[in-house]
Amino acid sequence: MEFRNGLSVKPKEVLRSGQVVFTDGTNDVTPNQTDCEAYSYTMRVQQAISNETNTIKGSTNSTETGTGNTYIMGDNNIVKGDSRNNIIVGSNNEIANGVNNASVFGTYGIALRHGETVFGGGGFNGLGKGYAQSSTFMLTGTTTDATPTSLFVNGDPNTTIIARDISTYIGYKFEIVAVRTGGTHAGSVGDRTFLELNGINDRTVSDEHIETINKTGTVSGWTAATDLTGGNMTLQVTGNATMDISWCVTANFYEIKI
């Protein structure tokens, strides 16, 4: 089959299962709705293509287009589109669009961040998703100087903004391990510190405190702070000039929506 005008993908073959495999001429690709309709396939077929690797047990659960490798057990749960490798166990929970490698347990919880584990607290007797929940996720990154540097969410080099509902108050605790791996500054490889940054914020203001739990070697100036520029939350860490430092952070969020 030839490419339709203006399109860079086309159907390659139809499997016995009814799945339509698309190609860009070299590699197999996942088409969007426009691609499917241009070749007379319906959105229902596209959903079957994207969602065939999901396992769903229970009633009134749903997965949107582009969801793959996802497990749901419970009732009234939804996984939004373009997300992969997720788990939901419970009822009335959600995993947001484009979120990967997350899990939600309980009721009325919502996962907004890659690699997040959420415990839904019931949403004030069903008031809504994310109204009362706690969660844990990871941030990582490196520094080579004393410039504040935003860490990556779940190691994704394209994501430094920590997604959040701006109408939610977040109590947070970042448990931070930093280890020197190189550089010419005084001290040596293996110098390290364990910091704890805790606080609470609304849309634009964080009240927080950082404490050194333990340290070994030359770690002067190593610190961390949240940043809420434009309402976008990031975790920024600061090392020292001519020091190569690796940072690994466990983030614990405690959220309430009023």
Summary of the structure (lengths in Angstrom):
residues: 258
radius of gyration: 22.2
end to end distance: 55.3
largest distance: 66.7
contacts: 834
relative contact order: 0.12
helix: 9%
strand: 48%
